Amino acid sequence: MKMLKIAYHPIYRHPLPEGHRFPMLKYELLPEQLLHEGTCTQSNFFEPVRILNENPILAVHDPEYFYDLLNITLDKRAARKIGFPLSEVLVEREIVIADGTIKASEFAIENGIAMNIAGGTHHAYTNRGEAFCLLNDQAIGARHLQNKGLAKQILIVDLDVHQGNGTAEIFTGDDSVFTFSMHGKNNYPFKKETSDLDIALENDTTDKDYLDILKRTLPKLIEDQRPDFVYYLSGVDVIACDKLGKLGLTIEGSKLRDQFVLETCKAHDIPIMCSMGGGYSPDIKTIVEAHANTFRLAQDIFF
């Protein structure tokens, strides 16, 4: 029986430094909310594991960088750019998240859609990490599908408020993966990479303006690129109250954004895998509600 499959592991929510625990609460509260309201049952969740075969990671990341992460031998300057104190458990967490995205990608092919409660680590480059991202989960998932012959042409739709700079770098010059990033013009990263398509939005962009641009852009991309798989980074840091975002969307606008992306993929019969990305509103309830909408829509549209 087809059903929504969601990657979740307790390691997603800890152990993290004291100053970073608040935004990470969503990884604990979001599955609880989905279960409490009846959007999901325990059968919807699967627990990813540590990737024992490192080939999917090494298909994207330089071996020297990956083994420096594993051995906690990354030089201090590179480690500082990550933003978290480097630890064995933090690296383990990223490897588990990558496995969640790999498995969710395969579930998406079977069921039309699948989700990862974490992920969206789009600031991780081939040979370095930054901004809380060590390994690029959607890039790893994309290469896995291609290397297994499960997908040929992939479209990455990155609607986090921050540009997917690491993803852009990883797939530079690769016509088999099209990178589309729609982000805040004046947000981090301040030196941006070049995606296949970048749309930089002005501060306080409204629901209407945002949705108008997206509705003009995504269908044409699908028509032109003809992807057989879509990765969607559904960051909710586009909401006006977000502490790290400068756009002006409402929670309802963010929901309509998700609805359009999911309905478009469903209408074109393209499997879609969703990673949650960022969300840093001052009230944790806002973050959880905005993310929960993505899962509610997935259930309503696909099942």
TORTORFI-80806 format. One record per residue (C-alpha): residue number from 1; residue in one letter; x, y, z. Coordinates in Angstrom, 1 decimal, padded with zeros to 4 digits, always signed. Layout:
// residues N
(pt NUM; 'A'; (X; Y; Z))
...
//
This chain:
// residues 303
(pt 1; 'M'; (+000.0; +000.0; +000.0))
(pt 2; 'K'; (+001.3; +003.4; -000.9))
(pt 3; 'M'; (+001.8; +005.8; +002.0))
(pt 4; 'L'; (+003.8; +008.9; +002.9))
(pt 5; 'K'; (+007.2; +007.8; +004.3))
(pt 6; 'I'; (+009.1; +010.2; +006.6))
(pt 7; 'A'; (+012.7; +009.9; +007.7))
(pt 8; 'Y'; (+013.2; +010.6; +011.4))
(pt 9; 'H'; (+015.9; +009.6; +013.9))
(pt 10; 'P'; (+016.3; +010.8; +017.5))
(pt 11; 'I'; (+019.8; +011.9; +016.7))
(pt 12; 'Y'; (+018.3; +014.7; +014.6))
(pt 13; 'R'; (+017.6; +016.7; +017.7))
(pt 14; 'H'; (+020.8; +016.3; +019.8))
(pt 15; 'P'; (+023.4; +016.7; +021.1))
(pt 16; 'L'; (+023.9; +020.3; +020.1))
(pt 17; 'P'; (+025.6; +023.3; +021.9))
(pt 18; 'E'; (+023.4; +025.3; +024.3))
(pt 19; 'G'; (+023.1; +028.3; +022.0))
(pt 20; 'H'; (+021.8; +026.2; +019.1))
(pt 21; 'R'; (+019.2; +024.2; +020.9))
(pt 22; 'F'; (+016.1; +026.4; +020.4))
(pt 23; 'P'; (+015.8; +026.2; +016.6))
(pt 24; 'M'; (+016.6; +022.4; +016.8))
(pt 25; 'L'; (+013.6; +021.8; +019.0))
(pt 26; 'K'; (+011.5; +021.5; +015.8))
(pt 27; 'Y'; (+013.1; +018.1; +015.1))
(pt 28; 'E'; (+011.6; +016.8; +018.3))
(pt 29; 'L'; (+008.3; +018.7; +018.2))
(pt 30; 'L'; (+007.4; +018.3; +014.5))
(pt 31; 'P'; (+006.9; +014.5; +014.5))
(pt 32; 'E'; (+005.0; +014.8; +017.8))
(pt 33; 'Q'; (+002.7; +017.3; +016.3))
(pt 34; 'L'; (+002.0; +015.2; +013.2))
(pt 35; 'L'; (+001.2; +012.2; +015.3))
(pt 36; 'H'; (-000.9; +014.2; +017.8))
(pt 37; 'E'; (-003.1; +015.7; +015.1))
(pt 38; 'G'; (-003.5; +012.5; +013.2))
(pt 39; 'T'; (-001.8; +013.6; +010.0))
(pt 40; 'C'; (+000.6; +010.7; +010.4))
(pt 41; 'T'; (+000.8; +007.4; +012.4))
(pt 42; 'Q'; (+004.0; +005.6; +013.5))
(pt 43; 'S'; (+003.8; +003.5; +010.3))
(pt 44; 'N'; (+004.6; +006.7; +008.3))
(pt 45; 'F'; (+008.0; +007.1; +009.9))
(pt 46; 'F'; (+011.1; +005.1; +009.2))
(pt 47; 'E'; (+014.4; +005.4; +011.0))
(pt 48; 'P'; (+017.5; +006.0; +008.9))
(pt 49; 'V'; (+020.8; +004.5; +009.9))
(pt 50; 'R'; (+024.5; +005.3; +009.6))
(pt 51; 'I'; (+025.6; +004.8; +006.0))
(pt 52; 'L'; (+028.0; +001.9; +006.2))
(pt 53; 'N'; (+028.9; +002.1; +002.5))
(pt 54; 'E'; (+030.5; +005.5; +002.0))
(pt 55; 'N'; (+030.2; +005.5; -001.7))
(pt 56; 'P'; (+027.1; +007.7; -001.9))
(pt 57; 'I'; (+028.9; +010.4; +000.1))
(pt 58; 'L'; (+032.1; +010.1; -001.8))
(pt 59; 'A'; (+030.2; +010.4; -005.1))
(pt 60; 'V'; (+029.6; +014.0; -004.0))
(pt 61; 'H'; (+032.2; +015.0; -001.4))
(pt 62; 'D'; (+036.0; +014.9; -001.7))
(pt 63; 'P'; (+037.5; +012.0; +000.3))
(pt 64; 'E'; (+040.0; +014.2; +002.1))
(pt 65; 'Y'; (+037.2; +016.4; +003.4))
(pt 66; 'F'; (+034.9; +013.5; +004.4))
(pt 67; 'Y'; (+037.7; +011.7; +006.2))
(pt 68; 'D'; (+038.7; +014.9; +008.0))
(pt 69; 'L'; (+035.1; +015.1; +009.3))
(pt 70; 'L'; (+035.1; +011.4; +010.4))
(pt 71; 'N'; (+038.4; +011.7; +012.2))
(pt 72; 'I'; (+037.7; +015.2; +013.6))
(pt 73; 'T'; (+040.9; +016.4; +012.0))
(pt 74; 'L'; (+039.4; +019.3; +010.0))
(pt 75; 'D'; (+041.5; +022.4; +010.4))
(pt 76; 'K'; (+040.2; +025.0; +012.9))
(pt 77; 'R'; (+039.4; +027.6; +010.3))
(pt 78; 'A'; (+037.3; +025.2; +008.2))
(pt 79; 'A'; (+035.6; +023.9; +011.4))
(pt 80; 'R'; (+034.6; +027.4; +012.5))
(pt 81; 'K'; (+032.8; +028.0; +009.2))
(pt 82; 'I'; (+030.5; +025.1; +010.0))
(pt 83; 'G'; (+029.1; +027.0; +013.0))
(pt 84; 'F'; (+028.7; +024.1; +015.4))
(pt 85; 'P'; (+031.6; +022.7; +017.4))
(pt 86; 'L'; (+032.8; +019.7; +015.5))
(pt 87; 'S'; (+032.2; +016.3; +017.2))
(pt 88; 'E'; (+031.8; +012.7; +016.4))
(pt 89; 'V'; (+028.1; +012.8; +017.1))
(pt 90; 'L'; (+027.5; +015.8; +014.9))
(pt 91; 'V'; (+029.2; +014.1; +012.0))
(pt 92; 'E'; (+027.2; +010.9; +012.7))
(pt 93; 'R'; (+024.1; +013.0; +012.7))
(pt 94; 'E'; (+024.8; +014.3; +009.2))
(pt 95; 'I'; (+025.6; +010.8; +007.9))
(pt 96; 'V'; (+022.2; +009.6; +009.3))
(pt 97; 'I'; (+020.4; +012.5; +007.7))
(pt 98; 'A'; (+022.0; +011.7; +004.4))
(pt 99; 'D'; (+020.8; +008.1; +004.7))
(pt 100; 'G'; (+017.3; +009.4; +005.5))
(pt 101; 'T'; (+017.3; +011.4; +002.2))
(pt 102; 'I'; (+018.7; +008.5; +000.2))
(pt 103; 'K'; (+016.0; +006.1; +001.5))
(pt 104; 'A'; (+013.3; +008.8; +001.2))
(pt 105; 'S'; (+014.3; +009.3; -002.4))
(pt 106; 'E'; (+013.7; +005.6; -003.1))
(pt 107; 'F'; (+010.4; +005.7; -001.2))
(pt 108; 'A'; (+009.4; +008.8; -003.4))
(pt 109; 'I'; (+009.9; +006.7; -006.5))
(pt 110; 'E'; (+007.5; +004.1; -005.1))
(pt 111; 'N'; (+004.9; +006.4; -003.6))
(pt 112; 'G'; (+005.2; +009.7; -005.5))
(pt 113; 'I'; (+006.6; +011.6; -002.5))
(pt 114; 'A'; (+008.6; +011.1; +000.7))
(pt 115; 'M'; (+010.0; +013.5; +003.3))
(pt 116; 'N'; (+012.9; +013.9; +005.7))
(pt 117; 'I'; (+012.2; +015.7; +009.0))
(pt 118; 'A'; (+015.8; +017.1; +008.7))
(pt 119; 'G'; (+018.1; +017.7; +005.8))
(pt 120; 'G'; (+018.3; +020.5; +003.3))
(pt 121; 'T'; (+022.0; +021.0; +004.1))
(pt 122; 'H'; (+022.5; +023.0; +001.0))
(pt 123; 'H'; (+025.5; +025.1; +002.2))
(pt 124; 'A'; (+027.8; +022.0; +002.2))
(pt 125; 'Y'; (+030.2; +022.1; -000.7))
(pt 126; 'T'; (+032.2; +019.4; -002.4))
(pt 127; 'N'; (+035.2; +020.0; -000.1))
(pt 128; 'R'; (+033.9; +022.1; +002.8))
(pt 129; 'G'; (+031.0; +022.8; +005.1))
(pt 130; 'E'; (+029.5; +026.0; +006.3))
(pt 131; 'A'; (+026.4; +027.5; +008.0))
(pt 132; 'F'; (+025.5; +024.4; +010.0))
(pt 133; 'C'; (+025.8; +022.1; +006.9))
(pt 134; 'L'; (+028.5; +019.4; +006.7))
(pt 135; 'L'; (+027.2; +017.0; +004.1))
(pt 136; 'N'; (+024.8; +017.9; +001.3))
(pt 137; 'D'; (+022.0; +015.4; +001.7))
(pt 138; 'Q'; (+020.0; +016.2; -001.4))
(pt 139; 'A'; (+023.1; +016.2; -003.6))
(pt 140; 'I'; (+024.0; +012.8; -002.1))
(pt 141; 'G'; (+020.5; +011.6; -002.8))
(pt 142; 'A'; (+020.5; +012.8; -006.4))
(pt 143; 'R'; (+023.8; +011.1; -007.2))
(pt 144; 'H'; (+022.6; +007.9; -005.5))
(pt 145; 'L'; (+019.5; +007.8; -007.7))
(pt 146; 'Q'; (+021.6; +008.4; -010.8))
(pt 147; 'N'; (+024.2; +005.9; -010.0))
(pt 148; 'K'; (+021.6; +003.3; -009.3))
(pt 149; 'G'; (+019.8; +004.0; -012.6))
(pt 150; 'L'; (+016.7; +005.2; -010.7))
(pt 151; 'A'; (+016.7; +008.7; -012.2))
(pt 152; 'K'; (+018.5; +010.5; -015.1))
(pt 153; 'Q'; (+017.4; +014.1; -015.1))
(pt 154; 'I'; (+017.0; +015.7; -011.7))
(pt 155; 'L'; (+015.6; +019.2; -010.8))
(pt 156; 'I'; (+016.5; +020.7; -007.4))
(pt 157; 'V'; (+013.9; +023.3; -006.3))
(pt 158; 'D'; (+015.5; +025.2; -003.4))
(pt 159; 'L'; (+013.0; +027.6; -001.8))
(pt 160; 'D'; (+014.9; +028.2; +001.4))
(pt 161; 'V'; (+015.4; +031.9; +002.1))
(pt 162; 'H'; (+019.2; +031.3; +001.7))
(pt 163; 'Q'; (+020.8; +030.5; -001.6))
(pt 164; 'G'; (+021.8; +026.9; -002.1))
(pt 165; 'N'; (+025.4; +027.8; -002.7))
(pt 166; 'G'; (+026.9; +024.4; -001.9))
(pt 167; 'T'; (+024.4; +022.6; -004.2))
(pt 168; 'A'; (+025.2; +025.1; -007.0))
(pt 169; 'E'; (+028.9; +024.4; -006.6))
(pt 170; 'I'; (+028.5; +020.6; -006.5))
(pt 171; 'F'; (+026.6; +020.5; -009.8))
(pt 172; 'T'; (+028.3; +023.2; -011.7))
(pt 173; 'G'; (+028.7; +022.1; -015.3))
(pt 174; 'D'; (+026.5; +019.0; -014.8))
(pt 175; 'D'; (+023.6; +019.1; -017.2))
(pt 176; 'S'; (+021.9; +016.1; -015.5))
(pt 177; 'V'; (+021.1; +018.1; -012.4))
(pt 178; 'F'; (+019.4; +021.4; -012.7))
(pt 179; 'T'; (+019.7; +023.7; -009.7))
(pt 180; 'F'; (+017.0; +026.3; -009.1))
(pt 181; 'S'; (+017.3; +028.6; -006.1))
(pt 182; 'M'; (+014.8; +031.3; -005.2))
(pt 183; 'H'; (+016.1; +033.2; -002.2))
(pt 184; 'G'; (+016.5; +036.5; -000.4))
(pt 185; 'K'; (+018.8; +038.8; -002.3))
(pt 186; 'N'; (+020.3; +040.3; +000.8))
(pt 187; 'N'; (+020.5; +037.1; +002.9))
(pt 188; 'Y'; (+023.4; +034.8; +003.6))
(pt 189; 'P'; (+025.5; +033.8; +001.7))
(pt 190; 'F'; (+026.6; +037.3; +000.8))
(pt 191; 'K'; (+029.0; +035.9; -001.9))
(pt 192; 'K'; (+026.7; +033.7; -003.8))
(pt 193; 'E'; (+027.5; +030.9; -006.2))
(pt 194; 'T'; (+025.8; +030.5; -009.6))
(pt 195; 'S'; (+022.9; +028.0; -009.8))
(pt 196; 'D'; (+021.5; +027.0; -013.1))
(pt 197; 'L'; (+018.7; +029.5; -012.2))
(pt 198; 'D'; (+018.9; +032.0; -009.4))
(pt 199; 'I'; (+016.0; +034.3; -008.5))
(pt 200; 'A'; (+017.1; +036.8; -005.9))
(pt 201; 'L'; (+014.2; +038.4; -004.1))
(pt 202; 'E'; (+014.1; +041.9; -002.5))
(pt 203; 'N'; (+013.5; +042.3; +001.2))
(pt 204; 'D'; (+009.8; +042.0; +002.3))
(pt 205; 'T'; (+008.7; +040.2; -000.8))
(pt 206; 'T'; (+005.0; +039.5; -000.3))
(pt 207; 'D'; (+003.0; +036.3; -000.7))
(pt 208; 'K'; (+001.5; +037.6; -004.0))
(pt 209; 'D'; (+004.8; +038.6; -005.6))
(pt 210; 'Y'; (+006.5; +035.5; -004.4))
(pt 211; 'L'; (+003.8; +033.1; -005.7))
(pt 212; 'D'; (+003.5; +035.0; -009.0))
(pt 213; 'I'; (+007.2; +034.5; -009.6))
(pt 214; 'L'; (+007.1; +030.8; -008.6))
(pt 215; 'K'; (+004.0; +030.1; -010.8))
(pt 216; 'R'; (+005.7; +031.7; -013.8))
(pt 217; 'T'; (+009.0; +029.8; -013.2))
(pt 218; 'L'; (+008.4; +026.2; -012.1))
(pt 219; 'P'; (+006.1; +025.0; -014.8))
(pt 220; 'K'; (+008.5; +026.3; -017.5))
(pt 221; 'L'; (+011.4; +024.7; -015.8))
(pt 222; 'I'; (+009.6; +021.3; -015.8))
(pt 223; 'E'; (+008.7; +021.8; -019.5))
(pt 224; 'D'; (+012.2; +022.7; -020.5))
(pt 225; 'Q'; (+014.2; +020.3; -018.3))
(pt 226; 'R'; (+011.8; +017.3; -018.3))
(pt 227; 'P'; (+013.0; +016.0; -014.9))
(pt 228; 'D'; (+012.2; +012.5; -013.9))
(pt 229; 'F'; (+012.8; +013.4; -010.2))
(pt 230; 'V'; (+012.5; +016.5; -008.1))
(pt 231; 'Y'; (+014.2; +017.4; -004.8))
(pt 232; 'Y'; (+012.4; +020.2; -002.9))
(pt 233; 'L'; (+014.0; +022.2; -000.1))
(pt 234; 'S'; (+011.0; +023.6; +001.7))
(pt 235; 'G'; (+012.6; +026.0; +004.2))
(pt 236; 'V'; (+010.1; +028.1; +006.2))
(pt 237; 'D'; (+012.6; +030.9; +006.9))
(pt 238; 'V'; (+010.8; +032.8; +004.1))
(pt 239; 'I'; (+008.2; +033.8; +006.7))
(pt 240; 'A'; (+008.3; +037.5; +007.7))
(pt 241; 'C'; (+009.0; +037.0; +011.4))
(pt 242; 'D'; (+012.0; +034.7; +010.7))
(pt 243; 'K'; (+015.1; +035.9; +012.6))
(pt 244; 'L'; (+017.5; +034.9; +009.7))
(pt 245; 'G'; (+015.2; +035.8; +006.8))
(pt 246; 'K'; (+014.3; +039.1; +005.2))
(pt 247; 'L'; (+011.3; +038.1; +003.1))
(pt 248; 'G'; (+007.6; +039.0; +003.9))
(pt 249; 'L'; (+005.7; +035.8; +003.5))
(pt 250; 'T'; (+002.9; +034.7; +005.9))
(pt 251; 'I'; (+002.4; +031.2; +007.1))
(pt 252; 'E'; (-000.4; +030.9; +004.6))
(pt 253; 'G'; (+001.8; +032.1; +001.8))
(pt 254; 'S'; (+004.4; +029.5; +002.7))
(pt 255; 'K'; (+001.7; +026.9; +002.7))
(pt 256; 'L'; (+000.5; +028.0; -000.8))
(pt 257; 'R'; (+004.1; +027.8; -002.0))
(pt 258; 'D'; (+004.3; +024.2; -000.9))
(pt 259; 'Q'; (+000.9; +023.4; -002.3))
(pt 260; 'F'; (+001.9; +024.7; -005.7))
(pt 261; 'V'; (+005.2; +022.8; -005.8))
(pt 262; 'L'; (+003.6; +019.5; -004.7))
(pt 263; 'E'; (+000.6; +019.8; -007.0))
(pt 264; 'T'; (+002.8; +020.7; -009.9))
(pt 265; 'C'; (+004.9; +017.6; -009.4))
(pt 266; 'K'; (+001.8; +015.4; -008.9))
(pt 267; 'A'; (+000.2; +016.7; -012.1))
(pt 268; 'H'; (+003.3; +015.9; -014.0))
(pt 269; 'D'; (+003.7; +012.5; -012.3))
(pt 270; 'I'; (+007.2; +013.4; -011.1))
(pt 271; 'P'; (+008.4; +011.8; -007.8))
(pt 272; 'I'; (+009.4; +014.4; -005.3))
(pt 273; 'M'; (+011.5; +014.2; -002.1))
(pt 274; 'C'; (+011.3; +017.0; +000.4))
(pt 275; 'S'; (+013.9; +018.1; +003.0))
(pt 276; 'M'; (+012.8; +020.7; +005.5))
(pt 277; 'G'; (+015.6; +023.2; +005.5))
(pt 278; 'G'; (+015.6; +026.3; +007.7))
(pt 279; 'G'; (+013.1; +027.9; +010.0))
(pt 280; 'Y'; (+014.2; +030.4; +012.8))
(pt 281; 'S'; (+011.1; +032.3; +013.9))
(pt 282; 'P'; (+011.1; +033.5; +017.5))
(pt 283; 'D'; (+008.1; +031.4; +018.4))
(pt 284; 'I'; (+008.7; +027.6; +018.0))
(pt 285; 'K'; (+005.0; +027.1; +017.4))
(pt 286; 'T'; (+005.3; +029.2; +014.2))
(pt 287; 'I'; (+008.2; +027.0; +013.0))
(pt 288; 'V'; (+006.4; +023.7; +013.7))
(pt 289; 'E'; (+003.1; +024.9; +012.2))
(pt 290; 'A'; (+004.8; +026.1; +009.0))
(pt 291; 'H'; (+006.7; +022.8; +008.6))
(pt 292; 'A'; (+003.7; +020.7; +009.5))
(pt 293; 'N'; (+001.8; +022.3; +006.6))
(pt 294; 'T'; (+004.2; +020.7; +004.2))
(pt 295; 'F'; (+003.4; +017.2; +005.6))
(pt 296; 'R'; (-000.3; +017.9; +005.7))
(pt 297; 'L'; (-000.3; +018.9; +002.0))
(pt 298; 'A'; (+001.7; +015.8; +001.1))
(pt 299; 'Q'; (-000.9; +013.6; +002.6))
(pt 300; 'D'; (-003.8; +015.5; +001.1))
(pt 301; 'I'; (-002.3; +015.8; -002.4))
(pt 302; 'F'; (-000.7; +012.4; -002.9))
(pt 303; 'F'; (-002.7; +009.9; -000.7))
//
